[in-house]
Amino acid sequence: MHRLLILAGRLSGLGGLALCLIAGLARLSGSFWIGGYQVGTLLLAGIGALAAGSFLLLWALTERIE
């Protein structure tokens, strides 16, 4: 369970970081839409994925302590 939480947290964090970077670069280039989605929506999805990854890694950390 511990390894699964760490893997899921890292993958979620990396995916969220990638979404945030893509949305930020697209917005800096002047684009408002990417693939039918607004850039702000992709940024919010990235932030949500980063938060979920942080939660999963924190969960794995507290499982290790017990």
C-alpha positions as CSV (number, residue, x, y, z in Angstrom):
1,M,0.0,0.0,0.0
2,H,2.8,2.3,0.9
3,R,4.6,2.0,-2.5
4,L,1.3,2.4,-4.3
5,L,0.5,5.7,-2.5
6,I,4.0,7.0,-3.3
7,L,3.7,6.1,-6.9
8,A,0.2,7.6,-7.3
9,G,1.3,10.7,-5.5
10,R,4.4,11.2,-7.7
11,L,2.4,10.5,-10.9
12,S,-0.3,12.9,-9.9
13,G,2.2,15.6,-9.0
14,L,4.1,15.2,-12.2
15,G,0.9,15.3,-14.3
16,G,-0.3,18.4,-12.4
17,L,3.0,20.1,-12.9
18,A,2.9,19.3,-16.6
19,L,-0.7,20.7,-16.9
20,C,0.3,23.9,-15.0
21,L,3.3,24.4,-17.2
22,I,1.4,23.8,-20.4
23,A,-1.4,26.1,-19.4
24,G,1.1,28.8,-18.3
25,L,3.1,28.7,-21.5
26,A,-0.1,28.7,-23.6
27,R,-1.4,31.7,-21.8
28,L,1.9,33.6,-22.1
29,S,1.8,32.9,-25.8
30,G,-1.6,34.6,-26.0
31,S,-3.8,31.5,-26.4
32,F,-7.0,31.1,-24.5
33,W,-7.9,27.6,-25.7
34,I,-6.1,24.3,-26.0
35,G,-7.8,21.3,-27.5
36,G,-11.3,22.7,-26.8
37,Y,-10.5,23.5,-23.2
38,Q,-10.0,26.9,-21.7
39,V,-6.4,27.5,-20.4
40,G,-7.8,28.4,-17.0
41,T,-9.6,25.1,-16.8
42,L,-6.4,23.2,-17.5
43,L,-4.6,25.3,-14.9
44,L,-7.2,24.4,-12.3
45,A,-7.0,20.8,-13.2
46,G,-3.2,21.0,-12.8
47,I,-3.6,22.6,-9.4
48,G,-6.0,19.9,-8.4
49,A,-3.7,17.2,-9.5
50,L,-0.8,18.8,-7.5
51,A,-3.0,19.0,-4.4
52,A,-4.1,15.3,-4.8
53,G,-0.5,14.3,-5.2
54,S,0.5,16.1,-2.1
55,F,-2.3,14.5,-0.2
56,L,-1.3,11.0,-1.4
57,L,2.3,11.6,-0.4
58,L,1.3,12.9,3.0
59,W,-0.9,9.8,3.4
60,A,2.1,7.6,2.6
61,L,4.3,9.5,5.0
62,T,1.8,9.1,7.9
63,E,1.4,5.3,7.1
64,R,5.2,5.0,7.5
65,I,5.2,6.6,10.9
66,E,2.7,4.2,12.4
